[in-house]
Amino acid sequence: MDNRLYLHVPYWFLRKELKVVLDRRVNPEVYLPGDAYDGINKEELAYIADALKDHDLSTTMHAPYADLNPGSPEPMVREVTLKRFHQVLDAAEKFRPRVIVLHPGYDRWRFSESRDLWLKHSINTWRAILARAEEIDCTLAVENVFEEDPSTLKELFEAVDSTRLRHCFDVGHWNLFVKVSMEEWFAEIGPWVAEAHIHDNMGKKDEHKAIGDGNIDFELFFRLMGQYAPDAAWTLEAHNRETLEKALIKIRDYLI
């Protein structure tokens, strides 16, 4: 598999189908939900991580996100969020991922009146884990989810000012929520992009379709990625086998 290309793979699938992943030479983006970290088998985790390394496979990771918010005004939510992030970094010490993707927790409907407070708390949360990311030699990439424009993420990146804090551009989420053009988005924060999540939709719901099955302009997307983030990781986010097989075929046109 091209060394730029990763597949979003739940940890349960890695446990069950490790041989398939190794035989097909899949670079996985490893995802565990939050509660899975509380009872994780550390020996098994190390075994899987070592098997991937022995087969010269690269990894990225996706942190849990349900009900977590690094910029929440509620201290206990921030405390739990930070605990989960540290658990991800514990696992990352085994996997040594290229990138760890995390959600920012911001949307204007909840935080429009307290945007500055969200940003202040968020900055503190990221700074609390960046030292560990440095030790592990990985990048933390904040993914756009409900953002309608790149301004909050740009303010975050500029305020933290760390080469270890970067952006994961989710093109499917952009198509659903963003109110600026893709060119405008990349012009603002394209140089921060360290990873892209690649899936398609019709702009109505997060369908996770294969490239070409929705209405996203992927010719433009890949041109902008080449212009602003030529070294970024590409992660296919397909939620079933059929979509994944189709996505792997479609993306060949762009693996030049």
C-alpha positions as a Python dict, from the first residue, in 0.01 Angstrom:
ca = {
    (1, 'M'): (0, 0, 0),
    (2, 'D'): (119, 353, -76),
    (3, 'N'): (293, 495, 230),
    (4, 'R'): (65, 802, 222),
    (5, 'L'): (-250, 591, 246),
    (6, 'Y'): (-420, 470, 567),
    (7, 'L'): (-749, 295, 637),
    (8, 'H'): (-966, 375, 938),
    (9, 'V'): (-969, 44, 1130),
    (10, 'P'): (-1150, -19, 1460),
    (11, 'Y'): (-932, -192, 1716),
    (12, 'W'): (-1174, -485, 1741),
    (13, 'F'): (-1113, -552, 1370),
    (14, 'L'): (-737, -547, 1424),
    (15, 'R'): (-777, -801, 1703),
    (16, 'K'): (-998, -1026, 1492),
    (17, 'E'): (-841, -985, 1147),
    (18, 'L'): (-477, -900, 1216),
    (19, 'K'): (-354, -1152, 958),
    (20, 'V'): (-572, -991, 689),
    (21, 'V'): (-431, -648, 773),
    (22, 'L'): (-75, -782, 761),
    (23, 'D'): (-123, -985, 442),
    (24, 'R'): (-289, -697, 256),
    (25, 'R'): (-30, -454, 390),
    (26, 'V'): (-286, -210, 527),
    (27, 'N'): (-157, 97, 711),
    (28, 'P'): (-426, 128, 982),
    (29, 'E'): (-567, 432, 1154),
    (30, 'V'): (-640, 262, 1485),
    (31, 'Y'): (-959, 365, 1664),
    (32, 'L'): (-1084, 268, 2008),
    (33, 'P'): (-1391, 424, 2175),
    (34, 'G'): (-1332, 581, 2515),
    (35, 'D'): (-1457, 301, 2737),
    (36, 'A'): (-1238, 46, 2556),
    (37, 'Y'): (-931, 210, 2710),
    (38, 'D'): (-1050, 128, 3063),
    (39, 'G'): (-1018, -247, 3016),
    (40, 'I'): (-758, -271, 2743),
    (41, 'N'): (-525, -571, 2740),
    (42, 'K'): (-182, -409, 2734),
    (43, 'E'): (0, -729, 2635),
    (44, 'E'): (-235, -781, 2341),
    (45, 'L'): (-198, -417, 2240),
    (46, 'A'): (182, -449, 2241),
    (47, 'Y'): (162, -773, 2039),
    (48, 'I'): (-49, -608, 1767),
    (49, 'A'): (172, -298, 1760),
    (50, 'D'): (486, -512, 1728),
    (51, 'A'): (329, -721, 1449),
    (52, 'L'): (253, -406, 1248),
    (53, 'K'): (607, -277, 1298),
    (54, 'D'): (758, -614, 1202),
    (55, 'H'): (570, -591, 872),
    (56, 'D'): (691, -234, 815),
    (57, 'L'): (338, -95, 839),
    (58, 'S'): (281, 261, 952),
    (59, 'T'): (-4, 366, 1179),
    (60, 'T'): (-207, 668, 1271),
    (61, 'M'): (-460, 676, 1556),
    (62, 'H'): (-801, 830, 1610),
    (63, 'A'): (-881, 936, 1966),
    (64, 'P'): (-1226, 880, 2121),
    (65, 'Y'): (-1459, 1177, 2090),
    (66, 'A'): (-1810, 1095, 2217),
    (67, 'D'): (-1908, 1353, 2484),
    (68, 'L'): (-1548, 1476, 2510),
    (69, 'N'): (-1452, 1840, 2470),
    (70, 'P'): (-1104, 1986, 2527),
    (71, 'G'): (-1250, 2337, 2549),
    (72, 'S'): (-1559, 2269, 2759),
    (73, 'P'): (-1653, 2532, 3019),
    (74, 'E'): (-1733, 2240, 3253),
    (75, 'P'): (-1413, 2146, 3443),
    (76, 'M'): (-1516, 1784, 3491),
    (77, 'V'): (-1570, 1738, 3116),
    (78, 'R'): (-1223, 1877, 3051),
    (79, 'E'): (-1082, 1645, 3318),
    (80, 'V'): (-1237, 1337, 3156),
    (81, 'T'): (-1129, 1455, 2810),
    (82, 'L'): (-771, 1495, 2926),
    (83, 'K'): (-779, 1153, 3091),
    (84, 'R'): (-892, 992, 2763),
    (85, 'F'): (-628, 1180, 2567),
    (86, 'H'): (-358, 1053, 2803),
    (87, 'Q'): (-490, 698, 2762),
    (88, 'V'): (-458, 738, 2385),
    (89, 'L'): (-100, 857, 2432),
    (90, 'D'): (-31, 553, 2652),
    (91, 'A'): (-138, 332, 2360),
    (92, 'A'): (56, 552, 2121),
    (93, 'E'): (375, 466, 2308),
    (94, 'K'): (326, 115, 2166),
    (95, 'F'): (202, 200, 1816),
    (96, 'R'): (429, 503, 1760),
    (97, 'P'): (174, 656, 1520),
    (98, 'R'): (260, 917, 1263),
    (99, 'V'): (-48, 1121, 1359),
    (100, 'I'): (-315, 1110, 1630),
    (101, 'V'): (-647, 1264, 1522),
    (102, 'L'): (-859, 1435, 1789),
    (103, 'H'): (-1185, 1629, 1777),
    (104, 'P'): (-1198, 1995, 1890),
    (105, 'G'): (-1546, 1987, 2048),
    (106, 'Y'): (-1649, 2327, 1911),
    (107, 'D'): (-1970, 2426, 1740),
    (108, 'R'): (-2110, 2774, 1713),
    (109, 'W'): (-2457, 2682, 1838),
    (110, 'R'): (-2319, 2595, 2181),
    (111, 'F'): (-2021, 2829, 2201),
    (112, 'S'): (-2100, 3137, 1992),
    (113, 'E'): (-2139, 3348, 2306),
    (114, 'S'): (-1834, 3197, 2477),
    (115, 'R'): (-1595, 3133, 2189),
    (116, 'D'): (-1302, 3299, 2368),
    (117, 'L'): (-1361, 3087, 2678),
    (118, 'W'): (-1370, 2769, 2467),
    (119, 'L'): (-1045, 2872, 2300),
    (120, 'K'): (-875, 2949, 2633),
    (121, 'H'): (-967, 2610, 2783),
    (122, 'S'): (-882, 2430, 2461),
    (123, 'I'): (-534, 2585, 2446),
    (124, 'N'): (-465, 2465, 2799),
    (125, 'T'): (-576, 2110, 2717),
    (126, 'W'): (-357, 2080, 2408),
    (127, 'R'): (-55, 2223, 2586),
    (128, 'A'): (-104, 1964, 2860),
    (129, 'I'): (-44, 1675, 2618),
    (130, 'L'): (196, 1820, 2362),
    (131, 'A'): (504, 1728, 2565),
    (132, 'R'): (405, 1362, 2550),
    (133, 'A'): (344, 1388, 2176),
    (134, 'E'): (697, 1525, 2144),
    (135, 'E'): (836, 1230, 2340),
    (136, 'I'): (649, 981, 2122),
    (137, 'D'): (749, 1172, 1809),
    (138, 'C'): (398, 1205, 1672),
    (139, 'T'): (173, 1486, 1554),
    (140, 'L'): (-163, 1574, 1709),
    (141, 'A'): (-410, 1668, 1436),
    (142, 'V'): (-734, 1849, 1522),
    (143, 'E'): (-1016, 1745, 1291),
    (144, 'N'): (-1286, 1977, 1160),
    (145, 'V'): (-1629, 1846, 1261),
    (146, 'F'): (-1903, 2113, 1294),
    (147, 'E'): (-1685, 2410, 1199),
    (148, 'E'): (-1847, 2640, 942),
    (149, 'D'): (-1522, 2823, 871),
    (150, 'P'): (-1159, 2769, 972),
    (151, 'S'): (-1128, 3068, 1206),
    (152, 'T'): (-1151, 2885, 1541),
    (153, 'L'): (-901, 2620, 1436),
    (154, 'K'): (-665, 2884, 1299),
    (155, 'E'): (-682, 3079, 1626),
    (156, 'L'): (-604, 2758, 1814),
    (157, 'F'): (-304, 2668, 1597),
    (158, 'E'): (-164, 3020, 1613),
    (159, 'A'): (-211, 3047, 1990),
    (160, 'V'): (-51, 2710, 2073),
    (161, 'D'): (221, 2766, 1813),
    (162, 'S'): (362, 2413, 1810),
    (163, 'T'): (485, 2206, 1518),
    (164, 'R'): (324, 1908, 1695),
    (165, 'L'): (-29, 2054, 1674),
    (166, 'R'): (-169, 2034, 1325),
    (167, 'H'): (-495, 1987, 1133),
    (168, 'C'): (-682, 1684, 1004),
    (169, 'F'): (-899, 1805, 716),
    (170, 'D'): (-1212, 1591, 691),
    (171, 'V'): (-1349, 1660, 344),
    (172, 'G'): (-1679, 1488, 422),
    (173, 'H'): (-1742, 1711, 723),
    (174, 'W'): (-1642, 2014, 514),
    (175, 'N'): (-1913, 1925, 264),
    (176, 'L'): (-2173, 1901, 540),
    (177, 'F'): (-2106, 2203, 758),
    (178, 'V'): (-1860, 2453, 610),
    (179, 'K'): (-1989, 2777, 459),
    (180, 'V'): (-1670, 2879, 279),
    (181, 'S'): (-1518, 2730, -35),
    (182, 'M'): (-1256, 2458, -16),
    (183, 'E'): (-1006, 2703, -166),
    (184, 'E'): (-1077, 2952, 114),
    (185, 'W'): (-1040, 2681, 379),
    (186, 'F'): (-701, 2573, 249),
    (187, 'A'): (-583, 2931, 201),
    (188, 'E'): (-644, 2989, 573),
    (189, 'I'): (-515, 2667, 733),
    (190, 'G'): (-388, 2446, 450),
    (191, 'P'): (-24, 2466, 568),
    (192, 'W'): (-129, 2311, 902),
    (193, 'V'): (-279, 1999, 738),
    (194, 'A'): (-101, 1680, 849),
    (195, 'E'): (-376, 1434, 757),
    (196, 'A'): (-696, 1418, 555),
    (197, 'H'): (-1001, 1202, 611),
    (198, 'I'): (-1135, 1101, 273),
    (199, 'H'): (-1497, 1003, 213),
    (200, 'D'): (-1788, 1134, 8),
    (201, 'N'): (-2148, 1241, 72),
    (202, 'M'): (-2429, 1442, -86),
    (203, 'G'): (-2407, 1727, 164),
    (204, 'K'): (-2705, 1608, 368),
    (205, 'K'): (-2565, 1349, 610),
    (206, 'D'): (-2234, 1187, 701),
    (207, 'E'): (-2273, 889, 467),
    (208, 'H'): (-1906, 790, 433),
    (209, 'K'): (-1944, 699, 68),
    (210, 'A'): (-1657, 608, -164),
    (211, 'I'): (-1492, 880, -374),
    (212, 'G'): (-1726, 974, -660),
    (213, 'D'): (-2047, 849, -499),
    (214, 'G'): (-2134, 1192, -358),
    (215, 'N'): (-2097, 1549, -483),
    (216, 'I'): (-1754, 1647, -346),
    (217, 'D'): (-1510, 1784, -604),
    (218, 'F'): (-1218, 1548, -545),
    (219, 'E'): (-1016, 1685, -836),
    (220, 'L'): (-1006, 2015, -647),
    (221, 'F'): (-948, 1843, -312),
    (222, 'F'): (-642, 1650, -425),
    (223, 'R'): (-505, 1951, -612),
    (224, 'L'): (-526, 2160, -293),
    (225, 'M'): (-374, 1879, -86),
    (226, 'G'): (-83, 1865, -329),
    (227, 'Q'): (-41, 2243, -313),
    (228, 'Y'): (-67, 2294, 63),
    (229, 'A'): (2, 1957, 228),
    (230, 'P'): (196, 1728, -6),
    (231, 'D'): (335, 1519, 281),
    (232, 'A'): (6, 1466, 466),
    (233, 'A'): (-138, 1124, 542),
    (234, 'W'): (-450, 1020, 351),
    (235, 'T'): (-703, 816, 548),
    (236, 'L'): (-997, 643, 383),
    (237, 'E'): (-1297, 639, 616),
    (238, 'A'): (-1523, 364, 484),
    (239, 'H'): (-1777, 204, 715),
    (240, 'N'): (-1834, -122, 530),
    (241, 'R'): (-1640, -367, 315),
    (242, 'E'): (-1812, -279, -15),
    (243, 'T'): (-1744, 93, 23),
    (244, 'L'): (-1385, 26, 123),
    (245, 'E'): (-1314, -191, -181),
    (246, 'K'): (-1465, 73, -408),
    (247, 'A'): (-1273, 354, -236),
    (248, 'L'): (-944, 168, -279),
    (249, 'I'): (-1008, 142, -652),
    (250, 'K'): (-1116, 506, -692),
    (251, 'I'): (-820, 649, -505),
    (252, 'R'): (-569, 485, -738),
    (253, 'D'): (-625, 770, -984),
    (254, 'Y'): (-476, 1011, -730),
    (255, 'L'): (-183, 800, -603),
    (256, 'I'): (77, 942, -840),
}
